[in-house]
């Protein structure tokens, strides 16, 4: 399955991709993760592609994706035409106040990531709310593998945020299953 995660720098799109790729590795799948940054790190656009497959992955380059996550309007506009047939389009409803182009065979999920993260007590976990929605809808990897990946990725001072990130993932899974 091919993924594109996109948003402003600082929204955690790279971490979403890394955690998903790491979870795939934990499950013995073949994975790639390729970042792409805009001219600025914070506030500029950032995106990454992830491929998770049981087969060998020939290239990390994704021209059509089965899953696209857009955390802001510019990302939605830029990547909506990269959707493959029978794909998933995840939109951060907290920031995106418009509709994407209508495409047959595309399931659109609108998740209020910022509001959910705010209720959990930290806006920085909005990305993990969205990642939870992605794994809840696609079942590409298990929640347990994502939790293990988080524990490997969030170390040092960030280790104190692991439980909050897990709660955010649980909320994302719950929200996508309500849609």
C-alpha positions in Angstrom: 0.0 0.0 0.0 1.3 3.4 -1.0 0.9 6.4 1.3 1.5 10.2 1.1 1.4 12.2 4.4 1.4 16.0 3.9 1.0 19.2 5.9 2.9 22.2 7.2 6.3 21.7 8.7 5.7 21.2 12.4 2.5 19.2 12.1 4.3 15.9 12.5 3.8 14.4 9.0 7.3 13.0 9.0 6.7 11.3 12.3 3.5 9.7 11.1 5.3 8.2 8.1 8.2 7.0 10.2 6.0 5.4 12.8 4.0 3.7 10.1 7.1 2.4 8.3 8.6 1.2 11.5 5.4 -0.6 12.5 5.5 -2.3 9.1 9.1 -3.4 9.7 8.1 -4.8 13.1 5.5 -6.9 11.3 8.2 -8.2 8.8 6.8 -6.2 5.9 8.9 -4.5 3.2 8.8 -0.7 3.7 10.2 2.6 2.4 10.0 6.1 3.8 11.0 9.1 1.8 10.8 12.7 3.2 10.3 15.9 1.2 10.6 19.3 2.8 9.6 22.7 1.5 12.0 25.7 1.8 11.4 26.1 5.5 11.2 23.4 8.2 8.5 25.0 10.4 5.6 26.5 8.6 6.7 25.4 5.1 5.1 22.4 3.4 6.4 18.9 4.2 5.4 15.5 3.0 6.7 12.0 3.0 5.8 8.9 1.1 5.6 5.5 2.7 5.2 2.1 1.0 4.3 -0.9 3.1 4.1 -4.2 1.2 4.4 -8.0 1.6 6.3 -7.9 -1.7 9.7 -6.3 -2.5 9.4 -2.5 -2.9 11.1 -1.4 -6.1 11.0 2.4 -5.4 10.1 4.8 -2.6 8.7 7.2 -5.2 4.9 7.4 -5.2 3.0 8.8 -8.1 -0.3 7.3 -7.2 -1.2 6.5 -3.6 -3.9 4.3 -2.0 -3.8 6.5 1.1 -3.3 10.3 1.2 -3.3 12.3 4.4 -3.7 16.0 4.1 -3.2 18.0 7.3 -3.9 21.4 5.7 -5.6 23.0 2.6 -2.4 23.4 0.4 -1.6 19.7 0.9 -5.2 18.6 0.0 -5.0 20.7 -3.2 -1.6 19.5 -4.1 -2.0 15.8 -3.6 -5.7 15.1 -4.3 -4.9 14.2 -7.9 -2.4 11.6 -6.7 -5.1 9.3 -5.4 -5.2 5.8 -7.0 -8.5 4.0 -7.7 -10.3 2.6 -4.6 -8.3 4.8 -2.3 -8.6 6.6 1.0 -8.3 10.4 1.5 -7.9 11.6 5.1 -8.5 15.3 5.8 -7.8 17.2 9.0 -11.2 18.7 9.4 -9.9 21.1 12.0 -7.9 23.0 9.3 -9.5 22.0 6.0 -12.8 23.8 5.5 -13.5 22.9 1.9 -14.3 19.8 -0.1 -11.8 17.9 -2.2 -12.5 17.1 -5.9 -15.1 14.4 -6.1 -13.7 11.1 -7.4 -15.5 7.8 -7.7 -14.0 5.0 -5.6 -12.3 7.4 -3.1 -13.3 7.1 0.6 -13.0 10.5 2.3 -12.5 10.6 6.0 -12.7 14.0 7.8 -11.1 13.8 11.2 -11.1 16.8 13.7 -7.5 16.1 14.7 -6.8 19.4 16.4 -10.0 19.4 18.5 -9.4 15.8 19.6 -5.8 16.5 20.4 -6.8 19.6 22.4 -9.3 17.5 24.5 -6.4 15.1 25.2 -4.4 18.1 26.5 -1.7 18.6 23.8 -2.2 19.9 20.2 1.0 18.2 19.2 -0.7 14.8 19.1 -3.0 15.8 16.3 -0.8 13.8 14.0 -1.2 10.6 16.0 -5.0 11.1 16.0 -4.7 11.0 12.2 -2.4 8.1 12.2 -4.9 6.2 14.3 -7.6 7.0 11.8 -5.4 5.7 9.0 -4.6 2.4 10.7 -8.2 2.0 11.8 -9.5 2.4 8.3 -6.8 0.4 6.4 -5.6 -2.2 8.9 -2.2 -2.0 7.1 -0.5 -2.7 10.5 -1.8 -3.5 13.9 -2.2 -0.9 16.7 0.2 -2.9 18.8 2.9 -2.6 16.2 2.3 1.2 16.0 2.6 1.4 19.8 5.9 -0.5 19.6 7.2 1.8 16.9 6.3 4.8 19.0 8.3 3.4 21.9 11.3 3.0 19.6 10.9 6.5 18.1 10.0 8.6 21.1 13.1 8.4 23.4 14.8 10.7 25.8 12.7 13.7 26.8 10.0 12.6 24.3 9.5 9.3 26.1 7.1 11.0 28.5 4.7 11.6 25.6 4.3 7.9 24.6 1.1 7.3 26.6 -0.5 10.5 25.3 0.4 9.5 21.8 -1.2 6.1 22.3 -4.4 7.7 23.6 -4.4 9.9 20.5 -4.0 6.9 18.2 -6.9 5.1 20.1 -9.1 8.2 19.5 -8.3 8.3 15.8 -9.2 4.6 15.5 -12.5 5.2 17.3 -13.4 8.3 15.2 -12.7 6.6 11.8 -14.8 3.6 12.8 -17.7 6.0 13.6 -17.7 7.4 10.1 
